[in-house]
Amino acid sequence: MGHRGASFRVPSIALADDFSDKSSMLGGPPASSSADAASAAARLTRNTIYGVINAILAIPTMYGYAAIIFSHPDFATFMPILTKLVMLSSVVHQIMFCLLSTLPFAIGQVQDAGLIFLSAIATSICVKLGPEATLEAKVSTTVVTIGLATALLGITLVALGKFKLAGLVSYLPMPVVGGYLAYIGLFCLFAGLSLCTGLVINDFTSTLQLLTWNNVVLCLPGVVGGYVFLFVSQKCDDAFSLPGVIVGVLFAFYVLLFGFGYSMADARDAGWVGQLTPDANFSDMLSLFSLKDVQWHVMPSQITTWLDCLPTLMTNRDIVVCSYVTSFGRTVLTDLHVLYRIGMTFVVAFGSCLDVAAIEMDMGQKLDLNHELASVGWSNVVSGLLGGYTGSYIFSQTIFTYRSKTNSRVVGLVVILSEFALVVMPMGLLSYVPRFFFAATLIFIAIDLMVEWLVLVYHKVLLREYLVLWLSFIAINVVDLEGGMVIGIGFAIMNFFVGYSQVRQVQRVHKRSAAVRNFVSRTIIAEERDSIVFLELHGYLFFGTAVHIMNDVKKELRILVHPSHAAALQPYGALEQGGAVTLEHLDGTPLAPSESTNRLPTRYLVLDFKRVTGMDATAARSCFLILRELCASHRIEILYANVLPEIQTLLLNNEIADESNFHRNGDAAVERCETDIVLNSRNNSFFRPNETLPLLLNRFVGRPDDSEFFNPLAEYFTKVVVSHDHSFYKISDASGAFYILAGGGVDLYMNKDGSVDHGESSSITMLEKVCVGGMFGEVDFFLDQPRHMTARSNVDSTVYCLTRDEYMRMKAQQPMLWNELRDLIMRSMALTIGNNNWLAM
């Protein structure tokens, strides 16, 4: 759509009083309201009024667009005909949108985004042909070339919609887009001033021509008119305000002109109105496409310009920000020549789809982006084949018509008839309408774009993005459009690297494994759990993040202080084996007061790559290779979890890690650390399968292996040997026993939703796994409640089972041992709760 999506603001008016039944706006059955009872004549009148309003908004802009596209002096003689050609192109676009769009209220016109490049093509052809070519040859070559470019552009859009590629729209740097849009505004300002005075104004140097009293007077109404249009569009809610002001400005000119006794000839002599030109009829417009006058040899030289402009010619967008619509106008993406087609694809889809996205957000109704993109494409194909120019949805006018509840294509038909009437009318409108009137529409767009993108956007983007926007704008003005856009994209890439590298990609989490161990093992692990540091890494790890990751990891690791540093760091020292030992972080910073209770240096570092999407070789060597050396010097073992195959290969090939350092998930890595802690605190037989219950109980509470304290309890437990996948109990079963694992392994499962009453569900998931010497089923047993988990062996296993009957018999016959057994089980459960609370910290 045209930039008018940015400038002709959508009024939040009483017309938008009640359109909750938004499905009817898609052409479905109308809401059962008073509108159904309105007469056909009343509806037709209402639709016609809003069609006229849209025509008043659209028509003046087309004359300004024509002045921009054909700004080269060689086109001056043909301007009346060329202006009609631009108007005819808008007629074609509106017809296609009425036929193809799913939105009956859609308004589609020639857009402003590609004006700069269309002008560049037209000017380039004139320069290429030189003074020796006839004016007819230059005009014919230009209109045919631009028409072919538009048609090819439309074919691209149709293909994107057909293959459902509209989703590939989010890969454009918005600050660079903003810099281009601000440049569009500046370009429209120059064109408006040029239209006011008849001078060639295309840069800051040429504006010096305006420093005469006559030129200032000629420009003043256009500048004031543009500001008035902008003020009314932003401040007045009434739907008729802006069209009324536009018509009022024109009416006021004629009142003042004739009221003071001047004639149209006087106005032409003073430069207020264009000179009389010969009448231009429809046949004159067709004569422009004289194939015998087309200089085909210059078209190949325009391919580069076409590729440069292609991304933008199709771009038409107004982006919705947060919960309200903020107009963002048009977009461009220029790249290296070999990538121009790719850039075109992204930018075209970006612009057209954002128009549709903005419309569907305002409607609250889902639209088919791919279908609408194809509709825009077909519109441009037909427009191009008829010698027209690129166009799309005019977002603001489409939403304006939607909110008026004129759910009819009659509005578009009125716009078509109004514009086509000007096409077939032989007289040239530029010879009778003041030049500043058309200039005011361009200056209106210019002020809106420049204020929107150079000032107001400051509050909508990050400071770095705002700088990129200004740098892009300056680069386009200092270098040229293509070079400036490439420079702007370079700044945007640099901004991305800087911003992404500052994102915190290391997060400390407290984690224990799901292994169920005996009381002594859990006590040992609880005492030394601070020696395990578990860090989650996030995102893509590349050269820009390596230093930050290294620094974050070093801040989480605690090491013994070198003796020469101990005195300075003594206040936050730690005790180990009764001796005074001081700790510090690996980066050399002292422990904070809140860490003073953590007395152990780090022994294990677990790096969880679950949320890492990739890593480059620079990050591998500059971060993890150095980290390995640092940790090795302080006897810290590094374990990797959830590592992608390509990252694992990278770490192995660079000799950063061994196969034994990788674990399938974080739970397995932590279990490996916990097992190592327990094994290092006991002899190597600590976890060997045990055949006697007294030995299991002695090790459960930490008594010597040869202690006979629990020998009398053996008769109450039953030794059970089971095969793989044996079910000890299931969810919702009665809790009539608990078990001690003597050999093998057992997994505990529960329903994901925590339900118990209906047994196992299809969403059952493993919660814990029991290690040798561990106890399971005791919680439900002592609470005398239905089973909350299912217990199933994962290998051939041996367990000792204590039933409720035997438990009560033990209470009667061995009350002291019964109390001892109950107390140690209670302590075990309390330790489990304490560990869970620590994990929740």
Secondary structure, 3 states (H helix, E strand, C coil): CCCHHHHCCCCCCHHHCCCCCHHHHHCCCCCCCHHHHCCHHHHHHHHHHHHHHHHHHHHHHHHHHHHHHCCCHHHHHHHHHHHHHHHHHHHHHHHHHHHHCCCCCCCEEECCCCHHHHHHHHHHHHHHHCCCCCHHHHHHHHHHHHHHHHHHHHHHHHHHHHCCCCCCCCCCCHHHHHHHHHHHHHHHHHHHHHHHHCCCCCCCHHHHHHCCHHHHHHHHHHHHHHHHHHHHHHHCCCCCHHHHHHHHHHHHHHHHHHHCCCCHHHHHHHCCECCCCCCCCHHHHHHCCCHHHCCHHHCHHHHHHHHHHHHHHCCCCCCEECCEECCCCCCCCCCCHHHHHHHHHHHHHHHHHHHHHHHHHHHCCCCCHHHHHHHHHHHHHHHHHCCCCCEEECHHHHHHHHHCCCCCCHHHHHHHHHHHHHHHCCCCHHHCCEHHHHHHHHHHHHHHHHHHHHCHHHHCCCHHHHHHHHHHHHHHHHCCHHHHHHHHHHHHHHHHHHHHHCCCCEEEECCCCCEECCHHHHHHHHHCHHHEEEEEEEEEECCCCHHHHHHHHHHHCEEECCHHHHHHHHHHCEEECCEEECEEECCCCECCHHHCCCCCCCCEEEEEEEEEEEECHHHHHHHHHHHHHHHHHCCCEEEEECCCHHHHHHHHHCCCCCHHHEECCHHHHHHHHHHHHHHHHCCCCCCCCCCCHHHHHHHHHCCCCCCCCCHHHHHHCEEEEECCCCEEECCCCCCCEEEEEEECCEEEEEECCCCCCCCCCCCEEEEEEECCCCEECHHHHHHCCCCCCEEEECCCEEEEEEEHHHHHHHHHHCHHHHHHHHHHHHHHHHHHHHHHHHHCC
